């Protein structure tokens, strides 16, 4: 009865608006009031609370373009002794905005600042690992993207993918302990042997931890292409850079240096390489 009386007394507001419209209306008014307060009181003692409230309003309103600068200012004003709160209220929203098409570079720069600020914190290892995962997700790539890869191979050869334009290159993330990788390797070897002289190259990124086992497998299977190895397994620096979370993971790079296909299997690899070489 009380609710019915309240609705009747409120008139057109409740009769015409949806719950979502009401929420949006008052959230917009709250955000505007917070902006006005913060602009008028730049040295307010409760500025951090105001920024936090404004961030929450923008998240509700989905005004994503306004959120990054608020996160950055809120972070600067925050007590950097509680990494869990920092991640929940600032790092996670920044990550979500970047994943949804926001400014990835800005998010990555923010993550690096958080990493540096927590370098001497007792939770620095956990903070660093969490940020590594987020950075890897943001760096995941696909068709049309370019890959920046440069390293010294296990044979001591200097490899730079950027200097291989004009060739067709397969970047193969794999390991000797990976069953599906080993099952697919004969197709990669066949394509390399048949098309290498025409301009096809392979770069291996090994997630092995045992270098001797890797080198024996390479020798036994006559795999002449360069291999990256750092012994870190799933913490492999190049695979982490590109957010690789499962193997085999392959990227076929066209003559222009951009990815033209991913995770080709069987005869599809040789067909795609042949088509690109013929262009």
The 8 nearest C-alpha neighbors of each residue, nearest first, counted from 0:
[[1, 3, 2, 4, 5, 6, 7, 8],
 [0, 2, 4, 3, 5, 6, 7, 8],
 [3, 1, 5, 4, 0, 6, 7, 8],
 [4, 2, 0, 6, 5, 1, 7, 8],
 [3, 5, 7, 1, 2, 6, 8, 0],
 [6, 4, 2, 8, 3, 7, 9, 1],
 [7, 5, 9, 3, 8, 4, 2, 13],
 [8, 6, 4, 9, 5, 10, 3, 13],
 [7, 9, 5, 10, 6, 4, 3, 11],
 [10, 8, 6, 7, 5, 12, 13, 11],
 [9, 11, 8, 7, 12, 13, 14, 6],
 [12, 10, 14, 13, 15, 9, 16, 7],
 [13, 11, 14, 10, 15, 16, 9, 21],
 [14, 12, 11, 15, 16, 10, 6, 9],
 [13, 15, 11, 12, 16, 10, 6, 17],
 [14, 16, 13, 11, 12, 17, 10, 20],
 [17, 15, 13, 20, 12, 14, 21, 18],
 [16, 18, 20, 19, 21, 15, 13, 14],
 [17, 19, 21, 20, 22, 16, 13, 23],
 [20, 18, 22, 17, 21, 23, 16, 24],
 [21, 19, 17, 23, 22, 18, 16, 24],
 [22, 20, 24, 18, 19, 23, 16, 17],
 [21, 23, 19, 20, 24, 25, 26, 18],
 [22, 24, 26, 20, 21, 25, 27, 19],
 [25, 23, 21, 27, 22, 26, 20, 28],
 [24, 26, 28, 27, 22, 23, 29, 21],
 [25, 27, 29, 23, 28, 24, 22, 56],
 [28, 26, 30, 24, 25, 29, 23, 31],
 [29, 27, 25, 31, 26, 30, 32, 24],
 [30, 28, 26, 32, 27, 31, 25, 33],
 [31, 29, 33, 27, 32, 28, 53, 56],
 [30, 32, 28, 34, 33, 29, 27, 35],
 [33, 31, 29, 35, 30, 34, 36, 28],
 [32, 34, 36, 30, 35, 31, 37, 29],
 [35, 33, 31, 37, 36, 32, 38, 30],
 [34, 36, 32, 38, 33, 37, 39, 31],
 [37, 35, 33, 39, 34, 38, 40, 32],
 [36, 38, 40, 34, 39, 35, 41, 33],
 [39, 37, 35, 36, 40, 41, 34, 33],
 [38, 40, 36, 37, 35, 41, 34, 42],
 [39, 41, 37, 43, 42, 38, 36, 46],
 [42, 40, 37, 43, 38, 39, 46, 36],
 [41, 43, 40, 44, 46, 37, 45, 39],
 [44, 42, 46, 40, 45, 41, 37, 47],
 [45, 43, 46, 42, 47, 48, 40, 41],
 [44, 46, 48, 43, 47, 49, 42, 50],
 [47, 45, 49, 43, 48, 44, 50, 37],
 [46, 48, 50, 49, 45, 76, 73, 51],
 [49, 47, 51, 45, 46, 50, 52, 73],
 [50, 48, 46, 52, 47, 51, 53, 45],
 [49, 51, 53, 47, 52, 48, 73, 54],
 [50, 52, 48, 54, 49, 53, 47, 55],
 [51, 53, 49, 55, 54, 50, 48, 56],
 [54, 52, 50, 56, 55, 51, 30, 49],
 [55, 53, 51, 57, 56, 52, 50, 58],
 [54, 56, 58, 52, 53, 57, 51, 59],
 [57, 55, 53, 59, 58, 54, 30, 26],
 [56, 58, 60, 54, 62, 59, 55, 61],
 [59, 57, 61, 55, 56, 60, 54, 62],
 [60, 58, 56, 61, 57, 55, 26, 23],
 [59, 61, 57, 62, 58, 56, 23, 26],
 [62, 60, 58, 63, 59, 57, 56, 64],
 [63, 61, 57, 60, 64, 65, 58, 66],
 [62, 64, 66, 61, 65, 96, 57, 58],
 [63, 65, 66, 62, 67, 101, 96, 61],
 [66, 64, 63, 62, 67, 68, 69, 57],
 [65, 67, 69, 63, 64, 68, 70, 54],
 [68, 66, 70, 69, 65, 71, 93, 64],
 [69, 67, 71, 70, 66, 72, 65, 73],
 [68, 70, 72, 66, 67, 71, 73, 54],
 [71, 69, 73, 67, 68, 72, 89, 74],
 [70, 72, 68, 74, 69, 73, 67, 75],
 [73, 71, 75, 69, 74, 70, 68, 76],
 [74, 72, 70, 76, 75, 71, 50, 69],
 [73, 75, 77, 71, 72, 76, 70, 89],
 [76, 74, 72, 73, 77, 71, 78, 70],
 [75, 77, 73, 74, 47, 72, 78, 46],
 [78, 76, 74, 75, 79, 73, 47, 85],
 [77, 79, 80, 76, 81, 74, 75, 85],
 [80, 78, 81, 77, 82, 85, 117, 116],
 [79, 81, 78, 82, 120, 117, 77, 85],
 [80, 82, 83, 84, 79, 85, 78, 86],
 [83, 81, 85, 84, 86, 80, 79, 126],
 [82, 84, 86, 85, 81, 87, 88, 126],
 [83, 85, 87, 86, 82, 81, 88, 89],
 [86, 84, 82, 89, 83, 88, 87, 90],
 [87, 85, 90, 83, 84, 89, 91, 88],
 [88, 86, 84, 91, 85, 89, 83, 90],
 [87, 89, 85, 86, 84, 90, 91, 92],
 [90, 88, 85, 86, 92, 91, 70, 87],
 [89, 91, 86, 93, 92, 94, 85, 87],
 [90, 92, 94, 93, 87, 86, 89, 95],
 [93, 91, 95, 94, 89, 90, 96, 88],
 [94, 92, 90, 96, 91, 95, 106, 89],
 [93, 95, 91, 97, 92, 96, 90, 98],
 [96, 94, 92, 98, 97, 93, 99, 91],
 [95, 97, 99, 101, 93, 98, 94, 92],
 [96, 98, 101, 103, 94, 100, 99, 95],
 [99, 97, 95, 100, 96, 94, 137, 101],
 [100, 98, 96, 97, 101, 95, 94, 102],
 [101, 99, 97, 98, 96, 102, 103, 95],
 [100, 102, 97, 96, 99, 103, 98, 64],
 [101, 103, 105, 97, 104, 106, 100, 96],
 [104, 102, 97, 106, 105, 101, 107, 137],
 [105, 103, 107, 106, 102, 108, 97, 109],
 [104, 106, 108, 102, 103, 107, 109, 67],
 [107, 105, 109, 103, 104, 108, 93, 110],
 [106, 108, 110, 104, 109, 105, 103, 111],
 [107, 109, 105, 111, 106, 110, 104, 112],
 [110, 108, 106, 112, 107, 111, 105, 113],
 [111, 109, 107, 113, 112, 108, 114, 106],
 [110, 112, 114, 108, 109, 113, 115, 107],
 [113, 111, 115, 109, 114, 110, 116, 108],
 [114, 112, 110, 116, 111, 115, 117, 109],
 [113, 115, 111, 112, 117, 116, 118, 127],
 [116, 114, 118, 112, 113, 117, 111, 119],
 [115, 117, 113, 114, 118, 112, 119, 79],
 [118, 116, 120, 114, 115, 119, 123, 113],
 [117, 119, 115, 123, 116, 120, 114, 124],
 [120, 118, 117, 123, 121, 116, 122, 115],
 [119, 121, 117, 123, 122, 118, 80, 116],
 [122, 120, 123, 119, 124, 117, 118, 125],
 [121, 123, 120, 125, 124, 126, 117, 82],
 [124, 122, 126, 120, 118, 117, 125, 121],
 [125, 123, 127, 126, 122, 128, 121, 118],
 [126, 124, 128, 127, 122, 123, 129, 130],
 [127, 125, 123, 129, 124, 128, 122, 130],
 [126, 128, 130, 124, 125, 129, 123, 131],
 [127, 129, 131, 125, 130, 126, 124, 132],
 [130, 128, 126, 132, 131, 127, 125, 133],
 [129, 131, 133, 127, 132, 128, 134, 126],
 [132, 130, 128, 134, 129, 133, 127, 135],
 [133, 131, 135, 129, 130, 134, 136, 128],
 [134, 132, 130, 136, 135, 131, 137, 129],
 [133, 135, 137, 131, 136, 132, 130, 138],
 [134, 242, 136, 132, 138, 133, 240, 137],
 [137, 135, 242, 133, 139, 138, 134, 132],
 [138, 136, 134, 135, 139, 133, 98, 103],
 [137, 139, 241, 135, 136, 242, 140, 134],
 [140, 138, 241, 242, 136, 137, 135, 141],
 [139, 141, 138, 144, 241, 142, 145, 146],
 [142, 140, 144, 143, 258, 139, 261, 260],
 [141, 143, 258, 259, 144, 260, 261, 140],
 [142, 144, 258, 257, 141, 259, 145, 140],
 [145, 143, 257, 258, 142, 141, 140, 146],
 [144, 146, 257, 258, 256, 147, 143, 140],
 [147, 145, 148, 144, 257, 160, 258, 256],
 [148, 146, 160, 145, 149, 161, 159, 237],
 [147, 149, 160, 159, 146, 150, 161, 237],
 [148, 150, 159, 158, 160, 147, 151, 157],
 [151, 149, 158, 157, 152, 159, 148, 227],
 [152, 150, 157, 156, 155, 158, 153, 227],
 [151, 153, 155, 156, 227, 226, 154, 225],
 [152, 154, 155, 226, 227, 228, 151, 225],
 [155, 153, 152, 156, 225, 151, 226, 157],
 [156, 154, 152, 153, 151, 157, 225, 158],
 [155, 157, 152, 151, 154, 158, 153, 225],
 [156, 158, 151, 150, 152, 155, 159, 149],
 [159, 157, 150, 149, 151, 156, 160, 152],
 [160, 158, 149, 161, 162, 148, 150, 157],
 [159, 161, 163, 162, 148, 149, 158, 147],
 [160, 162, 159, 163, 164, 147, 256, 148],
 [163, 161, 160, 159, 164, 158, 165, 256],
 [162, 164, 160, 161, 166, 165, 159, 256],
 [165, 163, 166, 256, 254, 162, 255, 161],
 [164, 166, 254, 163, 255, 167, 256, 253],
 [165, 167, 254, 198, 164, 163, 199, 168],
 [166, 168, 199, 253, 254, 252, 198, 200],
 [169, 167, 200, 252, 201, 251, 199, 166],
 [168, 170, 251, 201, 250, 171, 252, 202],
 [171, 169, 202, 250, 249, 201, 203, 168],
 [170, 172, 249, 203, 204, 169, 173, 248],
 [173, 171, 204, 248, 247, 205, 249, 203],
 [172, 174, 247, 205, 246, 180, 171, 206],
 [175, 173, 206, 205, 207, 177, 176, 180],
 [174, 176, 177, 213, 207, 181, 173, 216],
 [177, 175, 174, 178, 207, 181, 180, 173],
 [176, 178, 180, 174, 175, 179, 181, 173],
 [177, 179, 181, 180, 182, 176, 175, 174],
 [180, 178, 182, 181, 177, 183, 247, 246],
 [181, 179, 247, 177, 183, 178, 182, 173],
 [180, 182, 184, 178, 183, 179, 177, 175],
 [181, 183, 179, 180, 184, 178, 185, 186],
 [182, 184, 180, 181, 186, 185, 179, 187],
 [183, 185, 187, 181, 186, 182, 188, 180],
 [186, 184, 188, 187, 183, 189, 182, 181],
 [187, 185, 189, 184, 188, 183, 265, 190],
 [186, 188, 184, 190, 189, 185, 191, 183],
 [189, 187, 185, 191, 186, 190, 192, 184],
 [188, 190, 186, 192, 191, 187, 185, 193],
 [191, 189, 187, 193, 269, 188, 192, 194],
 [190, 192, 188, 195, 194, 189, 193, 187],
 [193, 191, 189, 190, 194, 195, 188, 196],
 [194, 192, 190, 191, 195, 189, 196, 197],
 [193, 195, 197, 191, 199, 196, 190, 192],
 [196, 194, 199, 191, 198, 197, 192, 200],
 [195, 197, 198, 194, 199, 193, 192, 191],
 [196, 198, 194, 195, 199, 276, 193, 166],
 [199, 197, 166, 195, 196, 167, 200, 194],
 [200, 198, 195, 167, 194, 168, 166, 197],
 [199, 201, 168, 195, 167, 169, 198, 191],
 [200, 202, 169, 168, 224, 170, 203, 199],
 [203, 201, 170, 225, 171, 169, 224, 226],
 [202, 204, 226, 171, 205, 170, 172, 227],
 [205, 203, 172, 227, 226, 171, 173, 206],
 [204, 206, 174, 173, 207, 228, 227, 203],
 [207, 205, 232, 174, 173, 235, 233, 204],
 [208, 206, 174, 232, 205, 209, 230, 175],
 [207, 209, 230, 232, 231, 210, 206, 229],
 [210, 208, 212, 211, 207, 213, 230, 214],
 [209, 211, 213, 212, 214, 208, 207, 230],
 [210, 212, 214, 213, 209, 215, 216, 208],
 [213, 211, 215, 210, 209, 214, 216, 175],
 [214, 212, 210, 216, 211, 215, 217, 175],
 [213, 215, 217, 211, 216, 212, 210, 218],
 [216, 214, 218, 212, 217, 213, 219, 211],
 [215, 217, 219, 213, 214, 218, 220, 212],
 [216, 218, 214, 222, 220, 215, 219, 221],
 [219, 217, 221, 215, 216, 220, 214, 222],
 [220, 218, 216, 217, 221, 215, 222, 214],
 [219, 221, 217, 218, 222, 216, 188, 215],
 [220, 222, 218, 219, 217, 223, 188, 216],
 [221, 223, 217, 220, 224, 218, 188, 219],
 [224, 222, 221, 225, 217, 218, 201, 226],
 [223, 225, 222, 201, 202, 226, 203, 200],
 [226, 224, 202, 152, 203, 223, 227, 153],
 [225, 227, 203, 152, 204, 153, 202, 228],
 [226, 228, 204, 152, 205, 203, 153, 150],
 [229, 227, 205, 230, 226, 153, 204, 206],
 [228, 230, 231, 235, 227, 208, 236, 206],
 [231, 229, 208, 232, 228, 207, 209, 210],
 [232, 230, 235, 234, 229, 208, 233, 206],
 [233, 231, 206, 234, 207, 235, 208, 230],
 [232, 234, 235, 206, 231, 238, 239, 244],
 [233, 235, 231, 232, 236, 239, 238, 206],
 [236, 234, 231, 233, 232, 238, 237, 239],
 [235, 237, 239, 238, 234, 240, 229, 231],
 [238, 236, 240, 239, 235, 241, 148, 204],
 [239, 237, 243, 241, 240, 235, 236, 242],
 [240, 238, 242, 236, 237, 241, 135, 235],
 [239, 241, 237, 135, 238, 242, 236, 138],
 [240, 242, 139, 138, 238, 239, 135, 243],
 [135, 243, 241, 136, 239, 139, 240, 138],
 [244, 242, 238, 241, 245, 239, 139, 248],
 [243, 245, 242, 246, 233, 238, 239, 248],
 [246, 244, 243, 247, 248, 172, 173, 233],
 [247, 245, 248, 173, 172, 180, 244, 177],
 [246, 248, 173, 180, 172, 249, 245, 179],
 [247, 249, 246, 172, 262, 171, 245, 250],
 [248, 250, 171, 262, 170, 261, 172, 247],
 [251, 249, 261, 170, 169, 260, 252, 258],
 [250, 252, 169, 260, 258, 259, 168, 261],
 [251, 253, 258, 168, 257, 167, 256, 259],
 [254, 252, 167, 255, 256, 257, 259, 258],
 [253, 255, 165, 166, 167, 164, 256, 252],
 [256, 254, 253, 257, 164, 165, 252, 166],
 [255, 257, 164, 253, 254, 252, 145, 258],
 [258, 256, 145, 252, 143, 144, 253, 255],
 [257, 259, 252, 142, 143, 144, 251, 260],
 [258, 260, 142, 253, 252, 251, 257, 143],
 [261, 259, 251, 142, 258, 250, 262, 263],
 [260, 262, 250, 249, 263, 251, 142, 141],
 [263, 261, 249, 248, 264, 250, 260, 247],
 [264, 262, 268, 261, 267, 265, 260, 249],
 [265, 263, 267, 268, 262, 266, 183, 186],
 [264, 266, 267, 186, 268, 183, 263, 269],
 [265, 267, 268, 269, 270, 264, 186, 263],
 [268, 266, 270, 265, 269, 264, 263, 271],
 [269, 267, 263, 271, 266, 270, 264, 265],
 [268, 270, 272, 190, 266, 271, 267, 273],
 [269, 271, 267, 273, 268, 272, 274, 266],
 [272, 270, 274, 268, 273, 269, 267, 275],
 [271, 273, 269, 275, 274, 270, 276, 268],
 [274, 272, 276, 270, 271, 275, 269, 277],
 [275, 273, 271, 277, 272, 276, 270, 278],
 [276, 274, 272, 277, 278, 273, 271, 253],
 [277, 275, 273, 274, 278, 272, 167, 198],
 [276, 278, 274, 275, 273, 272, 197, 271],
 [277, 275, 276, 274, 254, 273, 253, 272]]
